[in-house]
Amino acid sequence: MIQSFTRTILITLSLLLTTNIIMAQEQDEEDPRITRLRERIEAAEERVALAEEQVASADSMIAAGEEIMVKAEADLKELASEKRSIERKYFNEKRPLERQMRSKDKEEVREARTQLREVKNNEREEDRAWKLKYRESIREYDSGQRLIDRGKNYLKRANKRVKDAEKKVRVAERNLKKALRKL
C-alpha cells in the first residue's frame, strides 16, 4: 500500500515536471515527433495506473483470504470444544447403562441394552452432524488459503507490471526531454 502511494506521488510529480518543461519550451507550432512522445508518456502513465489498480486488487484478495481463514479457524476451535462436550455427554449417558448391563436381572439387562442402543444411535447422528460442520469449516479454511495464494501470485505479476510501466514512463520522459533540447 505504501509502495503504491509512493509510486502515485512519483508519477504525479513526474507528470507535473513534464508538463512544466513542455509549457516552458512550447512553441507556436508543435513538432509531430514531440506530439508522439507526449502521447507515449500519457499511454505509459495510463499503464502505470492500471497496474497499480491490479496491485490494489491483489491486496484486497489477500485480505479477503485472511479474513476467511480467521473465521474458519474460529469455527474450528468452536467445533473442537463442541466435540469434547458431545463425547463427555454420551460417555456420561453410557456409563450407568453399561453398569446396568452387568446386573443379574435379565429384564434390567434387556432394558439397559435397548437404552444403550438408543444412546449410541443418537451419538452417531450427532457425530455425523458435527463432521459435516467440521468439513465445511475445513473447506472454508482451504478456500481462504487458495485465495491468499492466488492474491500473492497476482500481486507479484502486478508489481512487475508496475515496474515495467514506470520504466517506460521514465524512458518516454527522457526521450521527450532530449527532443525538446534539440529544438
Sine and cosine of phi, psi and omega as CSV:
sin_phi,cos_phi,sin_psi,cos_psi,sin_omega,cos_omega
0.00,0.00,-0.70,0.72,-0.01,-1.00
-0.92,0.40,-0.62,0.78,0.01,-1.00
-0.89,0.45,-0.68,0.73,-0.02,-1.00
-0.93,0.38,-0.57,0.82,0.05,-1.00
-0.91,0.42,-0.68,0.73,0.02,-1.00
-0.90,0.43,-0.67,0.74,0.03,-1.00
-0.88,0.48,-0.68,0.73,-0.01,-1.00
-0.88,0.47,-0.69,0.73,0.02,-1.00
-0.89,0.45,-0.71,0.71,0.00,-1.00
-0.88,0.47,-0.66,0.75,0.01,-1.00
-0.91,0.42,-0.69,0.73,0.01,-1.00
-0.89,0.46,-0.70,0.72,0.02,-1.00
-0.90,0.44,-0.67,0.74,0.01,-1.00
-0.92,0.40,-0.58,0.82,0.05,-1.00
-0.90,0.43,-0.70,0.72,0.03,-1.00
-0.90,0.44,-0.67,0.74,0.02,-1.00
-0.89,0.46,-0.71,0.71,0.01,-1.00
-0.89,0.46,-0.69,0.73,0.00,-1.00
-0.89,0.46,-0.68,0.73,0.02,-1.00
-0.89,0.45,-0.67,0.74,0.01,-1.00
-0.90,0.44,-0.69,0.73,-0.02,-1.00
-0.90,0.43,-0.71,0.71,-0.03,-1.00
-0.92,0.39,-0.60,0.80,-0.02,-1.00
-0.94,0.35,-0.55,0.84,-0.08,-1.00
-0.95,-0.31,0.18,0.98,-0.06,-1.00
-0.94,0.35,0.64,-0.77,0.02,-1.00
-0.93,-0.36,0.12,-0.99,0.00,-1.00
-0.87,0.49,-0.72,0.70,0.01,-1.00
-0.94,-0.35,0.77,-0.64,-0.08,-1.00
-1.00,-0.10,0.68,-0.74,0.03,-1.00
-0.94,0.35,0.69,-0.73,-0.01,-1.00
-0.88,0.48,-0.50,0.86,0.03,-1.00
-0.91,0.42,-0.67,0.75,0.01,-1.00
-0.91,0.40,-0.62,0.78,0.04,-1.00
-0.87,0.49,-0.70,0.71,0.02,-1.00
-0.89,0.46,-0.64,0.77,0.01,-1.00
-0.91,0.42,-0.65,0.76,0.05,-1.00
-0.90,0.44,-0.65,0.76,0.02,-1.00
-0.90,0.44,-0.61,0.79,0.05,-1.00
-0.90,0.43,-0.64,0.77,0.03,-1.00
-0.89,0.46,-0.72,0.69,-0.01,-1.00
-0.88,0.47,-0.68,0.73,0.00,-1.00
-0.90,0.43,-0.65,0.76,0.01,-1.00
-0.92,0.40,-0.62,0.78,0.03,-1.00
-0.92,0.39,-0.56,0.83,0.07,-1.00
-0.91,0.41,-0.63,0.78,0.05,-1.00
-0.90,0.43,-0.61,0.79,0.04,-1.00
-0.90,0.44,-0.71,0.70,0.00,-1.00
-0.88,0.47,-0.66,0.75,0.02,-1.00
-0.90,0.44,-0.68,0.73,0.01,-1.00
-0.90,0.43,-0.60,0.80,0.03,-1.00
-0.93,0.38,-0.55,0.84,0.09,-1.00
-0.91,0.42,-0.61,0.79,0.04,-1.00
-0.91,0.40,-0.60,0.80,0.06,-1.00
-0.89,0.45,-0.70,0.71,0.02,-1.00
-0.89,0.45,-0.63,0.78,0.03,-1.00
-0.89,0.45,-0.69,0.73,0.02,-1.00
-0.90,0.44,-0.66,0.75,0.05,-1.00
-0.87,0.49,-0.65,0.76,0.00,-1.00
-0.94,0.35,-0.55,0.84,0.08,-1.00
-0.89,0.46,-0.69,0.72,0.00,-1.00
-0.90,0.43,-0.70,0.72,0.00,-1.00
-0.89,0.46,-0.65,0.76,0.02,-1.00
-0.91,0.42,-0.66,0.75,0.03,-1.00
-0.89,0.46,-0.67,0.75,0.03,-1.00
-0.90,0.43,-0.64,0.77,0.02,-1.00
-0.89,0.45,-0.68,0.73,0.03,-1.00
-0.89,0.46,-0.68,0.73,-0.01,-1.00
-0.91,0.43,-0.65,0.76,0.01,-1.00
-0.89,0.46,-0.69,0.73,0.02,-1.00
-0.90,0.45,-0.69,0.73,0.00,-1.00
-0.91,0.42,-0.63,0.78,0.04,-1.00
-0.89,0.46,-0.66,0.75,0.04,-1.00
-0.89,0.45,-0.66,0.75,0.04,-1.00
-0.89,0.45,-0.66,0.75,0.00,-1.00
-0.90,0.43,-0.64,0.77,0.05,-1.00
-0.90,0.44,-0.68,0.74,0.02,-1.00
-0.89,0.45,-0.66,0.75,0.01,-1.00
-0.92,0.40,-0.56,0.83,0.04,-1.00
-0.90,0.44,-0.69,0.72,0.02,-1.00
-0.93,0.36,-0.57,0.82,0.05,-1.00
-0.90,0.44,-0.65,0.76,0.02,-1.00
-0.89,0.46,-0.69,0.73,0.02,-1.00
-0.88,0.47,-0.66,0.75,-0.01,-1.00
-0.93,0.37,-0.59,0.80,0.06,-1.00
-0.89,0.45,-0.73,0.69,0.00,-1.00
-0.88,0.47,-0.68,0.73,0.03,-1.00
-0.89,0.46,-0.69,0.72,-0.04,-1.00
-0.86,0.52,-0.76,0.65,-0.05,-1.00
-0.97,0.26,-0.50,0.87,0.11,-0.99
-0.88,0.48,-0.71,0.71,-0.01,-1.00
-0.93,0.36,-0.48,0.88,0.05,-1.00
-0.97,0.24,-0.57,0.82,-0.04,-1.00
-0.97,0.23,-0.56,0.83,-0.11,-0.99
-0.79,0.61,-0.82,0.58,-0.02,-1.00
-0.91,0.42,-0.53,0.85,0.01,-1.00
-0.93,0.36,-0.60,0.80,0.04,-1.00
-0.93,0.38,-0.57,0.82,0.08,-1.00
-0.91,0.41,-0.66,0.75,-0.02,-1.00
-0.91,0.42,-0.48,0.88,0.00,-1.00
-0.94,0.35,-0.34,0.94,0.01,-1.00
-0.99,0.10,-0.01,1.00,-0.04,-1.00
-0.92,0.39,0.34,-0.94,0.01,-1.00
-1.00,0.06,-0.32,0.95,-0.02,-1.00
-0.98,0.20,0.87,-0.49,-0.05,-1.00
-0.91,0.42,-0.63,0.78,0.00,-1.00
-0.90,0.45,-0.67,0.74,0.01,-1.00
-0.91,0.41,-0.63,0.78,0.01,-1.00
-0.92,0.40,-0.68,0.73,0.01,-1.00
-0.89,0.46,-0.70,0.71,0.01,-1.00
-0.90,0.44,-0.65,0.76,0.01,-1.00
-0.91,0.41,-0.64,0.77,0.00,-1.00
-0.89,0.45,-0.68,0.73,0.02,-1.00
-0.89,0.45,-0.73,0.68,0.01,-1.00
-0.90,0.43,-0.61,0.79,0.01,-1.00
-0.91,0.42,-0.64,0.77,0.08,-1.00
-0.87,0.49,-0.70,0.71,0.03,-1.00
-0.87,0.50,-0.71,0.70,-0.01,-1.00
-0.89,0.46,-0.69,0.73,0.00,-1.00
-0.91,0.40,-0.63,0.78,0.05,-1.00
-0.89,0.45,-0.70,0.72,0.04,-1.00
-0.88,0.47,-0.64,0.77,0.01,-1.00
-0.89,0.45,-0.69,0.72,0.02,-1.00
-0.87,0.49,-0.70,0.71,0.00,-1.00
-0.89,0.46,-0.71,0.71,0.01,-1.00
-0.91,0.41,-0.59,0.80,0.02,-1.00
-0.91,0.41,-0.64,0.77,0.05,-1.00
-0.89,0.47,-0.70,0.71,0.02,-1.00
-0.88,0.47,-0.65,0.76,0.01,-1.00
-0.90,0.44,-0.67,0.74,-0.01,-1.00
-0.89,0.45,-0.60,0.80,0.05,-1.00
-0.88,0.47,-0.71,0.71,0.03,-1.00
-0.89,0.46,-0.65,0.76,-0.02,-1.00
-0.90,0.44,-0.72,0.69,0.02,-1.00
-0.87,0.49,-0.65,0.76,0.01,-1.00
-0.90,0.45,-0.65,0.76,0.03,-1.00
-0.91,0.41,-0.63,0.78,0.04,-1.00
-0.90,0.43,-0.66,0.75,0.04,-1.00
-0.88,0.48,-0.68,0.73,0.03,-1.00
-0.87,0.49,-0.70,0.71,0.00,-1.00
-0.87,0.50,-0.73,0.69,0.00,-1.00
-0.89,0.45,-0.63,0.77,0.01,-1.00
-0.92,0.39,-0.59,0.81,0.08,-1.00
-0.89,0.45,-0.67,0.75,0.02,-1.00
-0.90,0.43,-0.66,0.75,0.03,-1.00
-0.90,0.44,-0.63,0.78,0.02,-1.00
-0.90,0.44,-0.65,0.76,0.05,-1.00
-0.90,0.44,-0.71,0.70,0.00,-1.00
-0.88,0.48,-0.70,0.71,0.03,-1.00
-0.88,0.47,-0.67,0.74,0.01,-1.00
-0.89,0.45,-0.64,0.77,0.01,-1.00
-0.91,0.42,-0.68,0.74,0.05,-1.00
-0.89,0.45,-0.70,0.72,0.02,-1.00
-0.89,0.46,-0.61,0.79,0.01,-1.00
-0.90,0.43,-0.67,0.74,0.03,-1.00
-0.87,0.50,-0.74,0.68,0.00,-1.00
-0.90,0.43,-0.65,0.76,-0.02,-1.00
-0.92,0.40,-0.65,0.76,0.04,-1.00
-0.89,0.46,-0.62,0.78,0.04,-1.00
-0.90,0.43,-0.66,0.75,0.02,-1.00
-0.89,0.46,-0.64,0.77,0.01,-1.00
-0.89,0.46,-0.73,0.69,0.00,-1.00
-0.88,0.48,-0.70,0.72,0.01,-1.00
-0.89,0.45,-0.69,0.72,-0.01,-1.00
-0.91,0.41,-0.65,0.76,0.03,-1.00
-0.90,0.44,-0.61,0.79,0.04,-1.00
-0.90,0.44,-0.66,0.75,0.01,-1.00
-0.91,0.42,-0.58,0.81,0.05,-1.00
-0.90,0.44,-0.72,0.69,-0.01,-1.00
-0.88,0.47,-0.67,0.74,0.01,-1.00
-0.90,0.43,-0.70,0.71,0.00,-1.00
-0.90,0.45,-0.64,0.76,0.03,-1.00
-0.91,0.42,-0.66,0.75,0.02,-1.00
-0.88,0.47,-0.69,0.72,0.03,-1.00
-0.89,0.46,-0.63,0.78,0.02,-1.00
-0.91,0.41,-0.68,0.74,0.02,-1.00
-0.88,0.48,-0.67,0.74,0.02,-1.00
-0.89,0.46,-0.68,0.73,-0.01,-1.00
-0.91,0.41,-0.62,0.79,0.00,-1.00
-0.94,0.34,-0.54,0.84,0.03,-1.00
-0.93,0.37,-0.56,0.83,-0.01,-1.00
-0.94,0.35,-0.41,0.91,-0.03,-1.00
-0.96,0.29,0.00,0.00,0.00,0.00
